[in-house]
Amino acid sequence: MSEDINERRAAFVYNAARLAAIASRAPIVPVPWAEREAPFREQFLKVIERQCGDRSGQPLRTGPLCGDG
C-alpha cells in the first residue's frame, strides 16, 4: 500500500475524530494530526494499515476508508 494513501487515510480518520470531539464540546480535544508526536503517528499509521491493508484470504471489507466505496 502506498505510504501516501495510508498517511492521508490516517489523517482523515484522526481529524474526523477530532472534529467530532469539537462538535460534541468534549472536554478534551486532541491536537491536529500534524502536531502529534512521531511515536503516536507511527502507531496510528500501523493501525490504519492493518485495517485497510491487503487482507488476502480474509472476508472483503468495503467502505470509503478502504478504497471500495
C-alpha positions in Angstrom: 0.0 0.0 0.0 1.2 3.4 -0.8 2.6 5.3 2.2 1.0 8.5 0.8 -2.6 7.0 0.8 -2.1 5.4 4.2 -0.9 8.8 5.6 -3.9 10.5 4.1 -6.3 7.9 5.5 -4.7 8.2 9.0 -5.0 12.0 8.9 -8.6 11.7 7.7 -9.7 9.3 10.4 -7.8 11.2 13.2 -9.1 14.6 12.1 -12.7 13.3 11.8 -12.5 12.1 15.4 -11.0 15.5 16.4 -13.9 17.3 14.7 -16.4 15.1 16.4 -14.8 16.0 19.7 -15.1 19.7 18.9 -18.7 19.3 17.7 -19.7 17.5 20.8 -17.9 20.0 23.0 -15.9 17.3 24.5 -13.7 18.4 27.5 -10.6 17.1 25.7 -9.9 17.8 22.0 -6.7 16.2 20.5 -4.2 18.5 18.8 -4.3 18.5 15.0 -2.7 15.4 13.2 0.3 17.5 12.0 1.1 18.4 15.7 1.0 14.8 17.1 4.3 13.3 18.3 6.1 10.9 16.0 5.6 7.7 18.0 1.8 8.3 18.2 1.6 8.9 14.4 3.7 5.8 13.6 1.5 3.6 15.8 -1.7 5.1 14.3 -0.4 4.6 10.7 0.1 0.9 11.6 -3.4 0.6 12.8 -4.8 2.2 9.6 -2.5 0.0 7.5 -3.9 -3.1 9.4 -7.5 -2.0 9.0 -7.3 -1.0 5.3 -4.3 -3.0 4.0 -4.2 -6.2 2.0 -6.5 -8.8 3.6 -6.0 -11.7 1.2 -7.7 -14.7 2.4 -10.0 -12.8 4.7 -13.5 -11.6 4.1 -13.6 -8.5 1.9 -14.1 -5.2 3.7 -15.6 -2.3 1.8 -16.1 1.3 2.6 -14.8 4.8 1.9 -11.7 4.4 4.0 -10.7 1.2 2.4 -10.9 2.4 -1.2 -14.1 0.5 -2.1 -16.9 2.9 -1.8 
